[in-house]
Amino acid sequence: MNKFSPEIEALMTTVVFLSCRVEAIIRLLEDKGISIDSKKVDAETHRIHSIQGSVIRYQISCRLKDPNFDFK
């Protein structure tokens, strides 16, 4: 496996964690008989991104600078 800088490793960890979290939520909803149209999910994702994108980017950049970064 390639060796990446700690910042890139933290970024990849963040992306993978968030992807897994979204998948978990979708599965839990489906287990309860709730399905959501992917176009509606995409539309809501874009809406949230337009409002909170800068704040989330800042939070991630702070995590990338933390030498003890990890999800707890």
A tleap script that builds the chain and sets N, CA, C and O, in Angstrom:
source leaprc.protein.ff14SB
mol = sequence {
  NMET ASN LYS PHE SER PRO GLU ILE GLU ALA
  LEU MET THR THR VAL VAL PHE LEU SER CYS
  ARG VAL GLU ALA ILE ILE ARG LEU LEU GLU
  ASP LYS GLY ILE SER ILE ASP SER LYS LYS
  VAL ASP ALA GLU THR HIE ARG ILE HIE SER
  ILE GLN GLY SER VAL ILE ARG TYR GLN ILE
  SER CYS ARG LEU LYS ASP PRO ASN PHE ASP
  PHE CLYS
}
set mol.1.N position { 0.838 -1.175 0.000 }
set mol.1.CA position { 0.000 0.000 0.000 }
set mol.1.C position { 0.888 1.245 0.000 }
set mol.1.O position { 1.972 1.255 0.583 }
set mol.2.N position { 0.410 2.275 -0.657 }
set mol.2.CA position { 1.170 3.523 -0.722 }
set mol.2.C position { 1.240 4.192 0.637 }
set mol.2.O position { 0.327 4.076 1.455 }
set mol.3.N position { 2.333 4.889 0.860 }
set mol.3.CA position { 2.507 5.665 2.090 }
set mol.3.C position { 2.109 7.103 1.785 }
set mol.3.O position { 2.681 7.743 0.903 }
set mol.4.N position { 1.125 7.600 2.523 }
set mol.4.CA position { 0.652 8.960 2.320 }
set mol.4.C position { 1.029 9.810 3.527 }
set mol.4.O position { 1.347 9.292 4.598 }
set mol.5.N position { 0.987 11.111 3.333 }
set mol.5.CA position { 1.252 12.025 4.442 }
set mol.5.C position { 0.144 11.854 5.492 }
set mol.5.O position { -0.947 11.384 5.170 }
set mol.6.N position { 0.420 12.232 6.734 }
set mol.6.CA position { -0.605 12.129 7.770 }
set mol.6.C position { -1.884 12.910 7.419 }
set mol.6.O position { -2.990 12.493 7.763 }
set mol.7.N position { -1.715 14.037 6.737 }
set mol.7.CA position { -2.875 14.838 6.355 }
set mol.7.C position { -3.759 14.104 5.357 }
set mol.7.O position { -4.983 14.111 5.481 }
set mol.8.N position { -3.135 13.469 4.368 }
set mol.8.CA position { -3.900 12.724 3.365 }
set mol.8.C position { -4.541 11.490 4.002 }
set mol.8.O position { -5.682 11.151 3.686 }
set mol.9.N position { -3.822 10.825 4.888 }
set mol.9.CA position { -4.392 9.674 5.606 }
set mol.9.C position { -5.626 10.108 6.402 }
set mol.9.O position { -6.644 9.417 6.398 }
set mol.10.N position { -5.531 11.263 7.089 }
set mol.10.CA position { -6.663 11.768 7.866 }
set mol.10.C position { -7.832 12.123 6.957 }
set mol.10.O position { -8.987 11.867 7.297 }
set mol.11.N position { -7.537 12.710 5.812 }
set mol.11.CA position { -8.589 13.054 4.861 }
set mol.11.C position { -9.272 11.799 4.340 }
set mol.11.O position { -10.500 11.742 4.271 }
set mol.12.N position { -8.490 10.800 3.975 }
set mol.12.CA position { -9.077 9.551 3.485 }
set mol.12.C position { -9.904 8.880 4.574 }
set mol.12.O position { -10.975 8.341 4.296 }
set mol.13.N position { -9.418 8.909 5.806 }
set mol.13.CA position { -10.163 8.337 6.922 }
set mol.13.C position { -11.499 9.060 7.094 }
set mol.13.O position { -12.524 8.423 7.335 }
set mol.14.N position { -11.487 10.372 6.971 }
set mol.14.CA position { -12.715 11.156 7.086 }
set mol.14.C position { -13.707 10.782 5.995 }
set mol.14.O position { -14.886 10.567 6.277 }
set mol.15.N position { -13.245 10.703 4.765 }
set mol.15.CA position { -14.121 10.376 3.636 }
set mol.15.C position { -14.708 8.975 3.798 }
set mol.15.O position { -15.907 8.774 3.605 }
set mol.16.N position { -13.869 8.019 4.149 }
set mol.16.CA position { -14.338 6.639 4.316 }
set mol.16.C position { -15.335 6.562 5.469 }
set mol.16.O position { -16.379 5.924 5.338 }
set mol.17.N position { -15.026 7.204 6.594 }
set mol.17.CA position { -15.921 7.183 7.747 }
set mol.17.C position { -17.283 7.761 7.384 }
set mol.17.O position { -18.315 7.172 7.708 }
set mol.18.N position { -17.293 8.905 6.718 }
set mol.18.CA position { -18.561 9.538 6.363 }
set mol.18.C position { -19.350 8.698 5.361 }
set mol.18.O position { -20.575 8.618 5.448 }
set mol.19.N position { -18.665 8.081 4.424 }
set mol.19.CA position { -19.333 7.204 3.470 }
set mol.19.C position { -19.968 6.014 4.189 }
set mol.19.O position { -21.103 5.642 3.892 }
set mol.20.N position { -19.246 5.422 5.122 }
set mol.20.CA position { -19.778 4.296 5.894 }
set mol.20.C position { -20.956 4.736 6.753 }
set mol.20.O position { -21.927 3.996 6.910 }
set mol.21.N position { -20.870 5.924 7.299 }
set mol.21.CA position { -21.962 6.439 8.137 }
set mol.21.C position { -23.237 6.623 7.323 }
set mol.21.O position { -24.323 6.257 7.773 }
set mol.22.N position { -23.108 7.187 6.130 }
set mol.22.CA position { -24.266 7.370 5.256 }
set mol.22.C position { -24.858 6.004 4.907 }
set mol.22.O position { -26.075 5.825 4.959 }
set mol.23.N position { -24.013 5.052 4.557 }
set mol.23.CA position { -24.481 3.701 4.221 }
set mol.23.C position { -25.200 3.073 5.409 }
set mol.23.O position { -26.230 2.423 5.228 }
set mol.24.N position { -24.681 3.253 6.613 }
set mol.24.CA position { -25.317 2.697 7.811 }
set mol.24.C position { -26.710 3.298 8.017 }
set mol.24.O position { -27.656 2.578 8.337 }
set mol.25.N position { -26.835 4.596 7.838 }
set mol.25.CA position { -28.131 5.254 8.006 }
set mol.25.C position { -29.128 4.731 6.985 }
set mol.25.O position { -30.278 4.449 7.323 }
set mol.26.N position { -28.698 4.603 5.754 }
set mol.26.CA position { -29.581 4.088 4.701 }
set mol.26.C position { -30.029 2.665 5.032 }
set mol.26.O position { -31.208 2.344 4.888 }
set mol.27.N position { -29.108 1.813 5.471 }
set mol.27.CA position { -29.463 0.432 5.824 }
set mol.27.C position { -30.429 0.378 6.998 }
set mol.27.O position { -31.386 -0.396 6.988 }
set mol.28.N position { -30.172 1.209 8.020 }
set mol.28.CA position { -31.071 1.229 9.178 }
set mol.28.C position { -32.467 1.692 8.795 }
set mol.28.O position { -33.459 1.161 9.295 }
set mol.29.N position { -32.550 2.666 7.922 }
set mol.29.CA position { -33.854 3.116 7.438 }
set mol.29.C position { -34.549 2.005 6.650 }
set mol.29.O position { -35.740 1.756 6.837 }
set mol.30.N position { -33.802 1.345 5.775 }
set mol.30.CA position { -34.383 0.256 4.982 }
set mol.30.C position { -34.862 -0.882 5.877 }
set mol.30.O position { -35.893 -1.495 5.597 }
set mol.31.N position { -34.126 -1.171 6.949 }
set mol.31.CA position { -34.546 -2.204 7.905 }
set mol.31.C position { -35.887 -1.861 8.546 }
set mol.31.O position { -36.640 -2.750 8.944 }
set mol.32.N position { -36.175 -0.578 8.642 }
set mol.32.CA position { -37.446 -0.127 9.211 }
set mol.32.C position { -38.511 0.079 8.135 }
set mol.32.O position { -39.597 0.589 8.414 }
set mol.33.N position { -38.191 -0.321 6.906 }
set mol.33.CA position { -39.152 -0.206 5.808 }
set mol.33.C position { -39.229 1.176 5.194 }
set mol.33.O position { -40.207 1.502 4.522 }
set mol.34.N position { -38.220 1.985 5.415 }
set mol.34.CA position { -38.196 3.344 4.878 }
set mol.34.C position { -37.169 3.412 3.760 }
set mol.34.O position { -35.982 3.167 3.975 }
set mol.35.N position { -37.631 3.743 2.579 }
set mol.35.CA position { -36.685 3.952 1.483 }
set mol.35.C position { -36.828 5.384 0.989 }
set mol.35.O position { -37.919 5.955 0.980 }
set mol.36.N position { -35.711 5.942 0.583 }
set mol.36.CA position { -35.696 7.330 0.136 }
set mol.36.C position { -35.159 7.361 -1.287 }
set mol.36.O position { -34.143 6.737 -1.595 }
set mol.37.N position { -35.846 8.087 -2.141 }
set mol.37.CA position { -35.434 8.242 -3.532 }
set mol.37.C position { -34.056 8.894 -3.587 }
set mol.37.O position { -33.820 9.915 -2.940 }
set mol.38.N position { -33.153 8.305 -4.355 }
set mol.38.CA position { -31.782 8.817 -4.413 }
set mol.38.C position { -31.720 10.248 -4.942 }
set mol.38.O position { -30.815 10.997 -4.572 }
set mol.39.N position { -32.656 10.642 -5.796 }
set mol.39.CA position { -32.667 12.026 -6.281 }
set mol.39.C position { -32.990 12.995 -5.150 }
set mol.39.O position { -32.461 14.105 -5.111 }
set mol.40.N position { -33.862 12.576 -4.226 }
set mol.40.CA position { -34.184 13.419 -3.075 }
set mol.40.C position { -32.984 13.518 -2.139 }
set mol.40.O position { -32.711 14.581 -1.581 }
set mol.41.N position { -32.270 12.410 -1.968 }
set mol.41.CA position { -31.062 12.420 -1.144 }
set mol.41.C position { -30.030 13.366 -1.759 }
set mol.41.O position { -29.420 14.168 -1.052 }
set mol.42.N position { -29.838 13.271 -3.068 }
set mol.42.CA position { -28.887 14.152 -3.752 }
set mol.42.C position { -29.280 15.617 -3.612 }
set mol.42.O position { -28.426 16.466 -3.357 }
set mol.43.N position { -30.565 15.921 -3.777 }
set mol.43.CA position { -31.036 17.302 -3.672 }
set mol.43.C position { -30.800 17.846 -2.260 }
set mol.43.O position { -30.348 18.979 -2.093 }
set mol.44.N position { -31.107 17.033 -1.250 }
set mol.44.CA position { -30.902 17.475 0.131 }
set mol.44.C position { -29.410 17.624 0.435 }
set mol.44.O position { -29.007 18.540 1.152 }
set mol.45.N position { -28.595 16.723 -0.109 }
set mol.45.CA position { -27.146 16.808 0.068 }
set mol.45.C position { -26.620 18.129 -0.489 }
set mol.45.O position { -25.823 18.807 0.160 }
set mol.46.N position { -27.061 18.489 -1.677 }
set mol.46.CA position { -26.629 19.750 -2.286 }
set mol.46.C position { -27.098 20.950 -1.468 }
set mol.46.O position { -26.363 21.926 -1.323 }
set mol.47.N position { -28.317 20.883 -0.935 }
set mol.47.CA position { -28.845 21.984 -0.130 }
set mol.47.C position { -28.005 22.159 1.135 }
set mol.47.O position { -27.615 23.274 1.480 }
set mol.48.N position { -27.730 21.055 1.819 }
set mol.48.CA position { -26.929 21.118 3.045 }
set mol.48.C position { -25.513 21.604 2.729 }
set mol.48.O position { -24.949 22.417 3.462 }
set mol.49.N position { -24.952 21.103 1.643 }
set mol.49.CA position { -23.601 21.507 1.252 }
set mol.49.C position { -23.528 23.006 1.000 }
set mol.49.O position { -22.560 23.657 1.390 }
set mol.50.N position { -24.544 23.551 0.353 }
set mol.50.CA position { -24.525 24.983 0.050 }
set mol.50.C position { -24.600 25.830 1.316 }
set mol.50.O position { -24.100 26.955 1.343 }
set mol.51.N position { -25.219 25.295 2.359 }
set mol.51.CA position { -25.366 26.043 3.611 }
set mol.51.C position { -24.191 25.793 4.553 }
set mol.51.O position { -23.667 26.732 5.152 }
set mol.52.N position { -23.772 24.530 4.688 }
set mol.52.CA position { -22.790 24.162 5.700 }
set mol.52.C position { -21.431 23.753 5.144 }
set mol.52.O position { -20.527 23.431 5.915 }
set mol.53.N position { -21.270 23.760 3.847 }
set mol.53.CA position { -20.037 23.278 3.231 }
set mol.53.C position { -18.776 23.939 3.761 }
set mol.53.O position { -17.793 23.254 4.043 }
set mol.54.N position { -18.789 25.250 3.900 }
set mol.54.CA position { -17.595 25.962 4.368 }
set mol.54.C position { -17.247 25.601 5.804 }
set mol.54.O position { -16.075 25.444 6.144 }
set mol.55.N position { -18.267 25.470 6.647 }
set mol.55.CA position { -18.042 25.119 8.048 }
set mol.55.C position { -17.456 23.709 8.148 }
set mol.55.O position { -16.516 23.473 8.907 }
set mol.56.N position { -18.011 22.788 7.386 }
set mol.56.CA position { -17.531 21.402 7.411 }
set mol.56.C position { -16.106 21.327 6.884 }
set mol.56.O position { -15.279 20.604 7.440 }
set mol.57.N position { -15.812 22.055 5.829 }
set mol.57.CA position { -14.444 22.088 5.296 }
set mol.57.C position { -13.467 22.583 6.360 }
set mol.57.O position { -12.374 22.036 6.509 }
set mol.58.N position { -13.861 23.613 7.094 }
set mol.58.CA position { -13.005 24.143 8.154 }
set mol.58.C position { -12.784 23.085 9.239 }
set mol.58.O position { -11.657 22.890 9.696 }
set mol.59.N position { -13.850 22.407 9.647 }
set mol.59.CA position { -13.726 21.365 10.671 }
set mol.59.C position { -12.786 20.255 10.214 }
set mol.59.O position { -11.970 19.768 10.997 }
set mol.60.N position { -12.898 19.858 8.964 }
set mol.60.CA position { -12.021 18.815 8.431 }
set mol.60.C position { -10.578 19.312 8.397 }
set mol.60.O position { -9.659 18.566 8.734 }
set mol.61.N position { -10.373 20.566 7.992 }
set mol.61.CA position { -9.002 21.083 7.941 }
set mol.61.C position { -8.380 21.107 9.334 }
set mol.61.O position { -7.180 20.879 9.483 }
set mol.62.N position { -9.189 21.381 10.352 }
set mol.62.CA position { -8.679 21.343 11.730 }
set mol.62.C position { -8.304 19.918 12.119 }
set mol.62.O position { -7.287 19.702 12.778 }
set mol.63.N position { -9.114 18.950 11.715 }
set mol.63.CA position { -8.786 17.552 11.999 }
set mol.63.C position { -7.488 17.140 11.326 }
set mol.63.O position { -6.686 16.407 11.904 }
set mol.64.N position { -7.284 17.609 10.107 }
set mol.64.CA position { -6.088 17.235 9.360 }
set mol.64.C position { -4.820 17.758 10.039 }
set mol.64.O position { -3.751 17.162 9.908 }
set mol.65.N position { -4.940 18.858 10.753 }
set mol.65.CA position { -3.784 19.451 11.430 }
set mol.65.C position { -3.527 18.824 12.796 }
set mol.65.O position { -2.480 19.054 13.401 }
set mol.66.N position { -4.491 18.025 13.286 }
set mol.66.CA position { -4.380 17.419 14.610 }
set mol.66.C position { -3.531 16.143 14.511 }
set mol.66.O position { -3.961 15.186 13.867 }
set mol.67.N position { -2.352 16.097 15.122 }
set mol.67.CA position { -1.504 14.907 15.029 }
set mol.67.C position { -2.106 13.680 15.705 }
set mol.67.O position { -1.675 12.557 15.443 }
set mol.68.N position { -3.086 13.879 16.561 }
set mol.68.CA position { -3.743 12.768 17.250 }
set mol.68.C position { -5.108 12.451 16.659 }
set mol.68.O position { -5.957 11.863 17.328 }
set mol.69.N position { -5.320 12.840 15.402 }
set mol.69.CA position { -6.621 12.658 14.757 }
set mol.69.C position { -7.069 11.207 14.792 }
set mol.69.O position { -6.312 10.295 14.459 }
set mol.70.N position { -8.308 11.015 15.199 }
set mol.70.CA position { -8.940 9.698 15.136 }
set mol.70.C position { -10.417 9.904 15.455 }
set mol.70.O position { -10.792 10.858 16.137 }
set mol.71.N position { -11.247 8.996 14.951 }
set mol.71.CA position { -12.663 9.046 15.303 }
set mol.71.C position { -12.835 8.320 16.615 }
set mol.71.O position { -12.356 7.198 16.778 }
set mol.72.N position { -13.506 8.943 17.537 }
set mol.72.CA position { -13.724 8.335 18.847 }
set mol.72.C position { -15.169 8.060 19.062 }
set mol.72.O position { -15.549 7.547 20.114 }
savepdb mol mol.pdb
quit
